[in-house]
Amino acid sequence: MTHFFICLSSRAPGAVSGRLGCSVSIAVLNAELLYTFHEHSGVELTLRGEVRNIFDNLYLAGGEGDAFFPAAERNYLLGLT
């Protein structure tokens, strides 16, 4: 038996304000795909793929004083467990 799982999630980073101005709150969309293989010998393998920030939105992850820290651009993860 094989299991297939898709997960879409989003998060809305808060607006960051400071002396240099304000950033607008945006939604960031992520997707995760899990596929589980069941072997006859009792071994179970899960293949995992993830795309974060699908639409490659540029936004600020945080800030302190005049320093602002940009969040990660679109990135990909692939794993096997």
C-alpha positions as CSV (number, residue, x, y, z in Angstrom):
1,M,0.0,0.0,0.0
2,T,1.3,3.5,-0.9
3,H,0.4,6.8,0.7
4,F,0.4,10.1,-1.1
5,F,0.0,13.4,0.8
6,I,0.0,17.0,-0.4
7,C,0.0,20.0,2.0
8,L,-0.4,23.6,1.0
9,S,0.2,26.2,3.7
10,S,0.5,29.9,3.9
11,R,1.7,32.4,6.5
12,A,1.4,36.1,6.7
13,P,4.5,37.8,8.0
14,G,3.6,40.8,10.0
15,A,4.4,44.3,8.9
16,V,7.7,45.7,10.1
17,S,8.0,49.4,10.8
18,G,10.9,51.6,11.7
19,R,12.5,54.9,10.9
20,L,13.0,53.9,7.2
21,G,9.3,53.2,6.7
22,C,6.9,50.3,6.7
23,S,6.7,47.0,4.8
24,V,3.4,45.6,3.7
25,S,2.0,42.4,5.1
26,I,1.9,39.6,2.5
27,A,1.0,36.0,2.4
28,V,3.7,33.4,1.6
29,L,2.6,30.1,0.1
30,N,4.5,26.9,0.8
31,A,3.8,23.4,-0.6
32,E,4.9,20.0,0.7
33,L,4.6,16.6,-0.9
34,L,5.0,13.3,0.9
35,Y,5.0,9.8,-0.7
36,T,5.4,6.7,1.4
37,F,6.7,3.4,0.0
38,H,5.9,0.2,2.0
39,E,8.3,-2.6,1.3
40,H,7.4,-6.2,1.7
41,S,10.3,-6.7,4.2
42,G,8.8,-4.3,6.6
43,V,10.9,-1.3,5.6
44,E,9.0,2.0,5.1
45,L,10.5,4.8,3.1
46,T,9.1,8.3,2.8
47,L,10.1,10.7,0.0
48,R,9.5,14.3,0.9
49,G,9.6,17.4,-1.3
50,E,8.9,21.0,-0.3
51,V,8.8,24.3,-2.0
52,R,8.9,27.4,0.3
53,N,7.8,30.8,-0.9
54,I,6.3,29.5,-4.2
55,F,5.7,32.9,-5.7
56,D,9.2,34.2,-4.7
57,N,7.8,37.1,-2.7
58,L,10.4,39.5,-1.3
59,Y,9.6,40.5,2.2
60,L,11.2,41.4,5.5
61,A,11.6,38.6,8.1
62,G,12.3,41.1,10.9
63,G,14.1,44.2,11.9
64,E,15.7,46.0,14.7
65,G,16.3,49.8,14.6
66,D,17.5,50.8,11.1
67,A,18.5,47.2,10.2
68,F,16.0,45.0,8.3
69,F,16.5,41.3,7.6
70,P,15.2,39.9,4.3
71,A,13.5,36.5,4.3
72,A,14.5,33.6,2.2
73,E,13.6,33.7,-1.5
74,R,12.0,30.6,-3.1
75,N,13.8,27.5,-1.9
76,Y,13.5,23.7,-2.4
77,L,13.9,20.7,0.0
78,L,14.1,17.1,-0.9
79,G,14.5,14.2,1.5
80,L,14.3,10.5,2.0
81,T,13.6,9.0,5.4
